């Protein structure tokens, strides 16, 4: 991700990155420390509270907002040079994921970057205690009935499905498997 940011040849202080589903700020803080203009959005007030504390401790400034990323994003069109979405895009039904992809495309400038990850399988989710019992809610989408992600929808893409979905709004879609059973996806807005 960082190598790809350098290829855009935008000065760090002017380079705007949206950390979608920023949680407790792991990536938000790392990118701010590197000098990027970082914006974070997450649904969890507790996660944002933790992020704010870490930002203060590190004397960093980031625009943080509370909100559901699967609703209309609270940013103007063409606001960002890149969107980072770690373990967030697959946490809904396919309809809402389609809407989120369109919203990401809307807020990212032409030739901007989307870098995201998504879990590969229910079996993997079970192995990390996201739940041990799931119900299918649509093809490829499940609700865990227990565990730390109880009732948080999960959609498990095949590589082909993910590439088809992203190719509507993005170009040069590249998908890799990482060592933790996630798809790592990298692409540019059209």
N, CA, C and O of each residue as an XYZ file, in Angstrom:
760
protein
N       0.832     -1.195      0.000
C       0.000      0.000      0.000
C       0.867      1.246      0.000
O       0.632      2.173     -0.775
N       1.875      1.269      0.874
C       2.733      2.453      0.959
C       3.533      2.662     -0.326
O       3.730      3.799     -0.754
N       3.993      1.578     -0.939
C       4.717      1.699     -2.211
C       3.814      2.298     -3.280
O       4.261      3.122     -4.078
N       2.561      1.895     -3.304
C       1.637      2.403     -4.315
C       1.339      3.884     -4.089
O       1.122      4.622     -5.050
N       1.324      4.324     -2.837
C       1.074      5.738     -2.559
C       2.184      6.602     -3.153
O       1.924      7.677     -3.693
N       3.413      6.125     -3.048
C       4.550      6.886     -3.578
C       4.469      7.033     -5.089
O       4.916      8.040     -5.638
N       3.901      6.037     -5.770
C       3.796      6.086     -7.229
C       2.877      7.206     -7.706
O       3.011      7.673     -8.837
N       1.945      7.642     -6.858
C       1.041      8.721     -7.258
C       1.727     10.082     -7.250
O       1.199     11.050     -7.798
N       2.886     10.156     -6.639
C       3.723     11.368     -6.642
C       2.991     12.607     -6.127
O       3.064     13.685     -6.717
N       2.300     12.428     -5.037
C       1.626     13.546     -4.376
C       2.368     13.771     -3.062
O       2.696     12.811     -2.364
N       2.631     15.014     -2.725
C       3.334     15.300     -1.475
C       2.525     14.754     -0.304
O       1.301     14.884     -0.276
N       3.205     14.146      0.656
C       2.528     13.514      1.790
C       1.550     14.449      2.492
O       0.435     14.042      2.816
N       1.944     15.674      2.728
C       1.083     16.619      3.433
C      -0.178     16.980      2.669
O      -1.128     17.509      3.245
N      -0.190     16.695      1.376
C      -1.358     16.980      0.548
C      -2.131     15.705      0.217
O      -3.259     15.770     -0.271
N      -1.538     14.572      0.478
C      -2.123     13.278      0.135
C      -3.190     12.916      1.163
O      -2.895     12.793      2.352
N      -4.432     12.746      0.705
C      -5.561     12.503      1.602
C      -5.976     11.032      1.545
O      -6.301     10.502      0.483
N      -5.957     10.388      2.713
C      -6.310      8.977      2.817
C      -7.492      8.822      3.762
O      -7.508      9.394      4.852
N      -8.479      8.042      3.334
C      -9.610      7.695      4.196
C      -9.392      6.290      4.726
O      -9.268      5.341      3.952
N      -9.344      6.155      6.052
C      -9.280      4.848      6.705
C     -10.717      4.453      7.032
O     -11.295      4.912      8.017
N     -11.273      3.602      6.195
C     -12.672      3.194      6.281
C     -12.803      2.090      7.328
O     -12.195      1.028      7.192
N     -13.594      2.340      8.370
C     -13.690      1.382      9.473
C     -12.401      1.412     10.277
O     -11.775      0.378     10.512
N     -12.016      2.601     10.691
C     -10.696      2.815     11.316
C     -10.537      2.175     12.686
O      -9.415      2.045     13.175
N     -11.638      1.771     13.317
C     -11.549      1.065     14.601
C     -10.771      1.832     15.643
O     -11.079      2.990     15.926
N      -9.763      1.196     16.217
C      -8.961      1.813     17.276
C      -7.728      2.527     16.736
O      -6.824      2.869     17.498
N      -7.687      2.755     15.421
C      -6.695      3.654     14.848
C      -5.350      3.091     14.461
O      -4.419      3.857     14.209
N      -5.215      1.788     14.407
C      -3.897      1.202     14.085
C      -3.317      1.802     12.799
O      -2.181      2.277     12.796
N      -4.084      1.783     11.715
C      -3.584      2.302     10.437
C      -3.668      3.825     10.370
O      -2.803      4.477      9.784
N      -4.701      4.378     10.967
C      -4.879      5.829     10.992
C      -3.646      6.497     11.589
O      -3.101      7.440     11.015
N      -3.219      6.011     12.728
C      -2.080      6.602     13.434
C      -0.778      6.379     12.671
O       0.040      7.291     12.553
N      -0.588      5.172     12.156
C       0.637      4.876     11.396
C       0.766      5.795     10.187
O       1.849      6.315      9.917
N      -0.329      6.000      9.457
C      -0.296      6.868      8.277
C      -0.099      8.335      8.663
O       0.620      9.064      7.980
N      -0.731      8.768      9.748
C      -0.550     10.154     10.211
C       0.901     10.388     10.629
O       1.460     11.452     10.363
N       1.509      9.403     11.278
C       2.919      9.519     11.671
C       3.829      9.671     10.451
O       4.879     10.309     10.526
N       3.418      9.082      9.331
C       4.210      9.181      8.099
C       3.989     10.500      7.366
O       4.651     10.769      6.363
N       3.058     11.330      7.862
C       2.860     12.652      7.283
C       1.701     12.774      6.315
O       1.544     13.818      5.680
N       0.879     11.734      6.181
C      -0.282     11.813      5.292
C      -1.427     12.535      5.987
O      -1.510     12.532      7.215
N      -2.312     13.152      5.207
C      -3.545     13.745      5.749
C      -4.559     12.615      5.849
O      -5.048     12.120      4.833
N      -4.870     12.216      7.056
C      -5.678     11.024      7.276
C      -7.047     11.397      7.826
O      -7.187     12.293      8.660
N      -8.048     10.683      7.333
C      -9.431     10.816      7.772
C      -9.876      9.417      8.171
O      -9.584      8.448      7.472
N     -10.573      9.309      9.280
C     -11.045      8.009      9.727
C     -12.528      8.037     10.019
O     -13.057      9.018     10.541
N     -13.192      6.943      9.673
C     -14.613      6.809      9.994
C     -14.847      5.411     10.533
O     -14.324      4.427     10.010
N     -15.654      5.343     11.604
C     -15.988      4.062     12.206
C     -17.316      4.201     12.948
O     -17.690      5.288     13.389
N     -18.003      3.098     13.073
C     -19.304      3.091     13.754
C     -19.158      3.067     15.275
O     -20.070      3.474     15.994
N     -18.021      2.596     15.760
C     -17.843      2.372     17.193
C     -17.365      3.618     17.945
O     -16.254      4.091     17.705
N     -18.192      4.157     18.854
C     -17.731      5.294     19.664
C     -16.520      4.918     20.523
O     -15.620      5.737     20.713
N     -16.492      3.702     21.035
C     -15.372      3.256     21.871
C     -14.077      3.207     21.056
O     -13.026      3.649     21.522
N     -14.161      2.668     19.838
C     -12.981      2.616     18.972
C     -12.456      4.009     18.679
O     -11.247      4.241     18.717
N     -13.351      4.932     18.388
C     -12.940      6.302     18.093
C     -12.356      6.988     19.326
O     -11.422      7.783     19.214
N     -12.905      6.682     20.496
C     -12.369      7.237     21.750
C     -10.925      6.781     21.953
O     -10.067      7.576     22.335
N     -10.661      5.510     21.697
C      -9.300      4.973     21.820
C      -8.382      5.661     20.811
O      -7.265      6.055     21.144
N      -8.864      5.801     19.574
C      -8.068      6.449     18.534
C      -7.729      7.882     18.929
O      -6.585      8.314     18.782
N      -8.714      8.619     19.427
C      -8.474     10.009     19.835
C      -7.411     10.087     20.924
O      -6.558     10.975     20.904
N      -7.463      9.157     21.874
C      -6.460      9.136     22.938
C      -5.061      8.886     22.396
O      -4.101      9.522     22.833
N      -4.942      7.970     21.454
C      -3.638      7.667     20.864
C      -3.138      8.816     19.992
O      -1.937      9.086     19.943
N      -4.048      9.484     19.315
C      -3.655     10.651     18.508
C      -3.116     11.755     19.406
O      -2.098     12.379     19.105
N      -3.814     11.986     20.514
C      -3.376     13.021     21.459
C      -2.005     12.672     22.034
O      -1.123     13.525     22.129
N      -1.843     11.420     22.412
C      -0.576     10.955     22.984
C       0.582     11.152     21.997
O       1.705     11.448     22.405
N       0.304     10.989     20.708
C       1.333     11.113     19.675
C       1.359     12.486     19.014
O       2.089     12.701     18.047
N       0.546     13.429     19.548
C       0.488     14.796     19.024
C       0.210     14.811     17.515
O       0.891     15.484     16.742
N      -0.816     14.044     17.126
C      -1.208     13.938     15.723
C      -2.619     14.474     15.537
O      -3.438     14.455     16.455
N      -2.878     14.946     14.340
C      -4.207     15.463     14.024
C      -4.806     14.654     12.879
O      -4.197     14.508     11.819
N      -6.006     14.133     13.109
C      -6.731     13.341     12.115
C      -8.200     13.733     12.198
O      -8.721     13.957     13.291
N      -8.865     13.818     11.066
C     -10.302     14.081     11.023
C     -11.021     12.754     11.268
O     -11.017     11.885     10.396
N     -11.633     12.586     12.429
C     -12.357     11.360     12.775
C     -13.854     11.621     12.790
O     -14.313     12.662     13.261
N     -14.607     10.663     12.268
C     -16.065     10.775     12.282
C     -16.676      9.442     12.670
O     -16.164      8.375     12.331
N     -17.783      9.532     13.390
C     -18.548      8.334     13.708
C     -19.622      8.174     12.645
O     -20.340      9.120     12.325
N     -19.724      6.966     12.103
C     -20.754      6.727     11.105
C     -20.696      5.308     10.582
O     -19.688      4.615     10.714
N     -21.792      4.897      9.990
C     -21.908      3.575      9.385
C     -21.366      3.662      7.960
O     -21.940      4.362      7.126
N     -20.280      2.966      7.672
C     -19.654      3.067      6.350
C     -20.532      2.490      5.247
O     -20.278      2.733      4.067
N     -21.558      1.730      5.613
C     -22.456      1.159      4.614
C     -23.625      2.096      4.284
O     -24.545      1.717      3.560
N     -23.579      3.307      4.814
C     -24.532      4.343      4.456
C     -23.773      5.353      3.600
O     -22.574      5.184      3.377
N     -24.425      6.371      3.129
C     -23.739      7.386      2.324
C     -22.586      7.964      3.142
O     -22.776      8.416      4.271
N     -21.399      7.943      2.561
C     -20.227      8.459      3.267
C     -20.321      9.979      3.392
O     -20.721     10.648      2.439
N     -19.960     10.534      4.548
C     -20.138     11.975      4.798
C     -19.002     12.837      4.234
O     -18.496     13.737      4.904
N     -18.615     12.542      2.992
C     -17.527     13.276      2.354
C     -17.957     13.682      0.953
O     -18.792     13.024      0.331
N     -17.378     14.773      0.462
C     -17.663     15.243     -0.893
C     -17.050     14.289     -1.913
O     -16.105     13.560     -1.612
N     -17.596     14.308     -3.107
C     -17.032     13.520     -4.200
C     -15.590     13.957     -4.467
O     -15.240     15.126     -4.311
N     -14.775     13.003     -4.868
C     -13.362     13.258     -5.226
C     -12.561     13.879     -4.079
O     -11.718     14.745     -4.311
N     -12.817     13.448     -2.862
C     -12.147     14.008     -1.685
C     -10.807     13.359     -1.369
O      -9.955     13.987     -0.739
N     -10.603     12.111     -1.794
C      -9.446     11.350     -1.315
C      -8.589     10.816     -2.456
O      -9.066     10.550     -3.559
N      -7.321     10.673     -2.149
C      -6.384     10.049     -3.084
C      -6.365      8.535     -2.903
O      -6.004      7.798     -3.820
N      -6.755      8.076     -1.719
C      -6.758      6.638     -1.444
C      -7.738      6.311     -0.332
O      -8.018      7.132      0.542
N      -8.253      5.085     -0.390
C      -9.079      4.538      0.693
C      -8.439      3.236      1.143
O      -8.093      2.375      0.334
N      -8.294      3.118      2.444
C      -7.792      1.905      3.076
C      -8.967      1.285      3.823
O      -9.591      1.939      4.659
N      -9.267      0.025      3.523
C     -10.417     -0.643      4.149
C      -9.988     -2.043      4.584
O     -10.144     -3.012      3.841
N      -9.451     -2.133      5.786
C      -8.941     -3.400      6.291
C     -10.058     -4.124      7.051
O     -10.581     -3.624      8.047
N     -10.405     -5.312      6.551
C     -11.409     -6.190      7.190
C     -12.733     -5.482      7.433
O     -13.315     -5.606      8.510
N     -13.218     -4.735      6.432
C     -14.478     -4.020      6.604
C     -15.464     -4.292      5.481
O     -16.652     -4.478      5.745
N     -15.012     -4.320      4.248
C     -15.912     -4.374      3.096
C     -16.812     -5.606      3.111
O     -17.962     -5.522      2.680
N     -16.334     -6.721      3.581
C     -17.110     -7.969      3.532
C     -18.123     -8.095      4.676
O     -18.846     -9.089      4.740
N     -18.189     -7.124      5.566
C     -19.071     -7.216      6.740
C     -20.470     -6.669      6.467
O     -20.942     -5.771      7.164
N     -21.129     -7.221      5.444
C     -22.517     -6.848      5.186
C     -23.086     -7.780      4.131
O     -22.434     -8.730      3.699
N     -24.316     -7.488      3.725
C     -24.929     -8.248      2.639
C     -24.379     -7.728      1.310
O     -23.827     -6.630      1.237
N     -24.539     -8.521      0.282
C     -23.983     -8.154     -1.018
C     -24.580     -6.841     -1.542
O     -23.866     -6.047     -2.154
N     -25.859     -6.605     -1.315
C     -26.490     -5.351     -1.751
C     -25.782     -4.142     -1.133
O     -25.442     -3.187     -1.831
N     -25.566     -4.196      0.180
C     -24.905     -3.085      0.865
C     -23.438     -2.965      0.474
O     -22.893     -1.861      0.441
N     -22.799     -4.085      0.179
C     -21.406     -4.044     -0.283
C     -21.330     -3.343     -1.638
O     -20.430     -2.533     -1.862
N     -22.264     -3.643     -2.543
C     -22.318     -2.949     -3.845
C     -22.441     -1.444     -3.630
O     -21.746     -0.663     -4.280
N     -23.317     -1.041     -2.729
C     -23.496      0.387     -2.441
C     -22.234      1.019     -1.872
O     -21.883      2.142     -2.232
N     -21.550      0.301     -0.982
C     -20.309      0.817     -0.401
C     -19.239      0.994     -1.476
O     -18.536      2.004     -1.485
N     -19.110      0.036     -2.368
C     -18.114      0.147     -3.443
C     -18.404      1.389     -4.296
O     -17.480      2.114     -4.666
N     -19.659      1.631     -4.602
C     -20.027      2.830     -5.366
C     -19.679      4.103     -4.589
O     -19.213      5.082     -5.173
N     -19.905      4.086     -3.282
C     -19.577      5.251     -2.442
C     -18.065      5.475     -2.379
O     -17.596      6.612     -2.440
N     -17.320      4.402     -2.259
C     -15.855      4.538     -2.247
C     -15.400      5.162     -3.561
O     -14.580      6.080     -3.572
N     -15.936      4.660     -4.659
C     -15.582      5.199     -5.976
C     -15.933      6.685     -6.071
O     -15.202      7.465     -6.683
N     -17.040      7.063     -5.470
C     -17.476      8.464     -5.505
C     -16.511      9.378     -4.763
O     -16.211     10.472     -5.243
N     -16.020      8.954     -3.605
C     -15.199      9.843     -2.775
C     -13.715      9.823     -3.144
O     -12.951     10.671     -2.684
N     -13.307      8.861     -3.972
C     -11.901      8.783     -4.373
C     -11.717      9.470     -5.727
O     -12.520      9.297     -6.645
N     -10.648     10.249     -5.827
C     -10.333     10.949     -7.077
C     -10.033      9.951     -8.195
O      -9.704      8.794     -7.934
N     -10.149     10.407     -9.429
C      -9.800      9.572    -10.578
C      -8.354      9.108    -10.431
O      -7.472      9.886    -10.066
N      -8.127      7.840    -10.718
C      -6.816      7.190    -10.588
C      -6.370      7.062     -9.133
O      -5.195      6.815     -8.862
N      -7.310      7.231     -8.190
C      -7.007      7.017     -6.778
C      -6.984      5.531     -6.468
O      -7.331      4.698     -7.305
N      -6.573      5.219     -5.267
C      -6.320      3.835     -4.860
C      -7.368      3.336     -3.871
O      -7.784      4.057     -2.964
N      -7.781      2.095     -4.064
C      -8.518      1.355     -3.037
C      -7.653      0.172     -2.646
O      -7.245     -0.620     -3.495
N      -7.379      0.059     -1.364
C      -6.638     -1.078     -0.814
C      -7.517     -1.671      0.271
O      -7.838     -0.996      1.249
N      -7.913     -2.936      0.107
C      -8.818     -3.530      1.092
C      -8.498     -5.000      1.316
O      -7.800     -5.631      0.523
N      -9.023     -5.526      2.409
C      -8.895     -6.953      2.704
C     -10.275     -7.515      3.027
O     -11.156     -6.806      3.512
N     -10.440     -8.806      2.746
C     -11.692     -9.487      3.089
C     -11.397    -10.941      3.414
O     -10.552    -11.571      2.778
N     -12.103    -11.472      4.414
C     -11.893    -12.856      4.845
C     -12.309    -13.816      3.737
O     -13.234    -13.542      2.973
N     -11.612    -14.942      3.662
C     -11.820    -15.897      2.582
C     -12.950    -16.881      2.860
O     -13.672    -17.256      1.936
N     -13.127    -17.315      4.131
C     -14.094    -18.398      4.354
C     -14.690    -18.389      5.757
O     -14.123    -17.834      6.698
N     -15.856    -19.025      5.859
C     -16.485    -19.235      7.165
C     -15.543    -20.041      8.053
O     -15.411    -19.751      9.242
N     -14.893    -21.044      7.487
C     -13.964    -21.886      8.256
C     -12.893    -21.025      8.926
O     -12.575    -21.232     10.097
N     -12.333    -20.059      8.188
C     -11.330    -19.188      8.782
C     -11.945    -18.336      9.886
O     -11.361    -18.209     10.962
N     -13.117    -17.751      9.638
C     -13.775    -16.934     10.663
C     -14.008    -17.733     11.941
O     -13.837    -17.212     13.043
N     -14.397    -18.995     11.793
C     -14.569    -19.849     12.970
C     -13.248    -20.029     13.712
O     -13.226    -20.067     14.943
N     -12.157    -20.138     12.977
C     -10.856    -20.388     13.599
C     -10.367    -19.206     14.426
O      -9.531    -19.383     15.312
N     -10.870    -18.004     14.155
C     -10.443    -16.830     14.931
C     -11.539    -16.364     15.884
O     -11.529    -15.224     16.350
N     -12.485    -17.263     16.168
C     -13.543    -17.024     17.144
C     -14.496    -15.901     16.760
O     -15.001    -15.187     17.627
N     -14.740    -15.745     15.468
C     -15.783    -14.802     15.060
C     -17.152    -15.431     15.268
O     -18.175    -14.757     15.145
N     -17.174    -16.705     15.580
C     -18.399    -17.461     15.800
C     -18.170    -18.914     15.430
O     -17.282    -19.234     14.640
N     -18.977    -19.786     16.008
C     -18.864    -21.211     15.675
C     -20.108    -21.729     14.973
O     -20.098    -22.821     14.405
N     -21.181    -20.946     15.014
C     -22.424    -21.334     14.331
C     -22.867    -20.161     13.458
O     -22.914    -19.017     13.910
N     -23.188    -20.463     12.211
C     -23.575    -19.437     11.242
C     -24.878    -19.829     10.569
O     -25.177    -21.013     10.407
N     -25.663    -18.805     10.172
C     -26.804    -19.074      9.304
C     -26.565    -18.330      7.995
O     -26.037    -17.219      7.979
N     -26.960    -18.959      6.916
C     -26.823    -18.366      5.585
C     -27.992    -17.406      5.364
O     -29.149    -17.776      5.559
N     -27.686    -16.175      4.958
C     -28.745    -15.189      4.727
C     -28.940    -14.892      3.241
O     -29.974    -14.358      2.839
N     -27.955    -15.234      2.440
C     -28.011    -15.115      0.985
C     -26.795    -15.884      0.459
O     -25.911    -16.231      1.242
N     -26.732    -16.152     -0.829
C     -25.550    -16.867     -1.327
C     -24.251    -16.144     -0.954
O     -24.050    -14.987     -1.322
N     -23.390    -16.823     -0.236
C     -22.100    -16.266      0.170
C     -22.123    -15.418      1.419
O     -21.060    -15.021      1.897
N     -23.304    -15.116      1.979
C     -23.403    -14.232      3.153
C     -23.984    -14.984      4.347
O     -24.929    -15.762      4.212
N     -23.395    -14.734      5.526
C     -23.762    -15.458      6.730
C     -23.787    -14.524      7.936
O     -23.095    -13.506      7.968
N     -24.604    -14.896      8.933
C     -24.589    -14.265     10.251
C     -24.003    -15.266     11.234
O     -24.470    -16.403     11.292
N     -22.989    -14.879     12.013
C     -22.584    -15.730     13.127
C     -23.666    -15.668     14.211
O     -24.178    -14.594     14.526
N     -23.998    -16.806     14.763
C     -25.016    -16.855     15.820
C     -24.409    -16.733     17.214
O     -25.133    -16.608     18.202
N     -23.090    -16.768     17.291
C     -22.396    -16.617     18.570
C     -21.009    -16.040     18.295
O     -20.697    -15.697     17.155
N     -20.188    -15.932     19.316
C     -18.822    -15.426     19.140
C     -18.751    -13.910     19.174
O     -19.755    -13.227     19.371
N     -17.555    -13.404     18.979
C     -17.314    -11.962     19.111
C     -17.930    -11.135     17.990
O     -18.039     -9.916     18.116
N     -18.334    -11.774     16.897
C     -18.958    -11.037     15.802
C     -20.404    -11.476     15.586
O     -20.915    -11.462     14.466
N     -21.057    -11.870     16.698
C     -22.452    -12.303     16.642
C     -23.308    -11.250     15.937
O     -23.267    -10.069     16.280
N     -24.067    -11.688     14.966
C     -25.000    -10.899     14.169
C     -24.338     -9.867     13.243
O     -25.026     -9.040     12.645
N     -23.029     -9.915     13.129
C     -22.337     -9.053     12.171
C     -22.247     -9.823     10.854
O     -21.552    -10.837     10.780
N     -22.936     -9.359      9.821
C     -22.943    -10.130      8.572
C     -21.546    -10.251      7.966
O     -20.716     -9.349      8.078
N     -21.317    -11.382      7.328
C     -20.062    -11.662      6.636
C     -20.406    -12.136      5.224
O     -21.223    -13.040      5.054
N     -19.791    -11.535      4.226
C     -19.919    -12.061      2.867
C     -18.553    -12.596      2.461
O     -17.553    -11.882      2.538
N     -18.511    -13.843      2.033
C     -17.263    -14.481      1.634
C     -17.219    -14.542      0.111
O     -17.960    -15.299     -0.517
N     -16.343    -13.737     -0.466
C     -16.192    -13.650     -1.908
C     -15.318    -14.777     -2.440
O     -14.436    -15.279     -1.743
N     -15.571    -15.163     -3.670
C     -14.548    -15.876     -4.431
C     -13.710    -14.766     -5.070
O     -14.156    -13.621     -5.148
N     -12.510    -15.093     -5.524
C     -11.692    -14.077     -6.181
C     -12.401    -13.517     -7.411
O     -12.378    -12.310     -7.656
N     -13.028    -14.399     -8.180
C     -13.722    -13.944     -9.397
C     -14.870    -13.000     -9.060
O     -15.050    -11.982     -9.728
N     -15.645    -13.328     -8.031
C     -16.765    -12.478     -7.634
C     -16.271    -11.098     -7.192
O     -16.835    -10.075     -7.580
N     -15.219    -11.081     -6.382
C     -14.675     -9.819     -5.890
C     -14.135     -8.979     -7.049
O     -14.333     -7.764     -7.087
N     -13.463     -9.622     -7.975
C     -12.918     -8.894     -9.132
C     -14.049     -8.327     -9.993
O     -13.965     -7.182    -10.438
N     -15.102     -9.108    -10.234
C     -16.243     -8.618    -11.014
C     -16.902     -7.419    -10.336
O     -17.225     -6.426    -10.988
N     -17.099     -7.520     -9.025
C     -17.729     -6.443     -8.268
C     -16.917     -5.150     -8.362
O     -17.464     -4.085     -8.647
N     -15.629     -5.250     -8.123
C     -14.783     -4.053     -8.125
C     -14.546     -3.497     -9.520
O     -14.372     -2.290     -9.681
N     -14.538     -4.350    -10.518
C     -14.247     -3.912    -11.891
C     -15.296     -2.973    -12.460
O     -15.049     -2.316    -13.471
N     -16.453     -2.898    -11.836
C     -17.476     -1.951    -12.290
C     -17.047     -0.508    -12.028
O     -17.384      0.391    -12.798
N     -16.314     -0.292    -10.955
C     -15.925      1.063    -10.550
C     -14.409      1.299    -10.599
O     -13.956      2.443    -10.592
N     -13.635      0.217    -10.646
C     -12.178      0.313    -10.526
C     -11.494     -0.419    -11.676
O     -12.098     -1.259    -12.343
N     -10.243     -0.088    -11.891
C      -9.444     -0.751    -12.934
C      -8.204     -1.394    -12.297
O      -7.852     -1.114    -11.151
N      -7.568     -2.249    -13.066
C      -6.331     -2.917    -12.621
C      -6.513     -3.593    -11.260
O      -5.683     -3.438    -10.364
N      -7.594     -4.335    -11.119
C      -7.889     -5.006     -9.849
C      -6.942     -6.187     -9.665
O      -6.901     -7.108    -10.480
N      -6.189     -6.136     -8.582
C      -5.260     -7.220     -8.248
C      -5.665     -7.785     -6.892
O      -5.878     -7.039     -5.937
N      -5.769     -9.117     -6.816
C      -6.193     -9.782     -5.584
C      -5.171    -10.848     -5.235
O      -4.811    -11.681     -6.067
N      -4.704    -10.810     -3.982
C      -3.719    -11.766     -3.492
C      -4.246    -12.431     -2.223
O      -5.054    -11.841     -1.506
N      -3.805    -13.628     -1.947
C      -4.070    -14.265     -0.655
C      -2.928    -13.883      0.278
O      -1.761    -13.946     -0.108
N      -3.260    -13.486      1.511
C      -2.188    -13.226      2.466
C      -2.032    -14.429      3.399
O      -2.751    -15.420      3.272
N      -1.107    -14.335      4.314
C      -0.811    -15.460      5.204
C      -1.881    -15.678      6.271
O      -1.847    -16.689      6.972
N      -2.832    -14.751      6.408
C      -3.871    -14.873      7.434
C      -5.230    -15.245      6.859
O      -6.252    -15.042      7.515
N      -5.261    -15.790      5.635
C      -6.510    -16.199      4.980
C      -7.443    -15.032      4.661
O      -8.661    -15.124      4.820
N      -6.855    -13.960      4.218
C      -7.611    -12.816      3.714
C      -7.238    -12.600      2.255
O      -6.119    -12.899      1.837
N      -8.189    -12.077      1.487
C      -7.854    -11.542      0.177
C      -7.368    -10.122      0.386
O      -8.016     -9.338      1.080
N      -6.246     -9.787     -0.200
C      -5.739     -8.435     -0.197
C      -5.967     -7.904     -1.610
O      -5.500     -8.486     -2.589
N      -6.686     -6.797     -1.699
C      -7.092     -6.270     -2.989
C      -6.576     -4.856     -3.177
O      -6.606     -4.029     -2.266
N      -6.107     -4.609     -4.373
C      -5.545     -3.314     -4.723
C      -6.066     -2.929     -6.099
O      -6.012     -3.738     -7.025
N      -6.572     -1.703     -6.250
C      -7.066     -1.250     -7.553
C      -7.109      0.275     -7.596
O      -6.921      0.947     -6.582
N      -7.362      0.807     -8.802
C      -7.419      2.244     -9.037
C      -8.828      2.621     -9.521
O      -9.482      1.836    -10.207
N      -9.285      3.821     -9.161
C     -10.559      4.298     -9.677
C     -10.409      4.616    -11.161
O      -9.348      5.021    -11.634
N     -11.511      4.415    -11.872
C     -11.507      4.678    -13.330
C     -11.569      6.166    -13.600
O     -11.574      6.583    -14.758
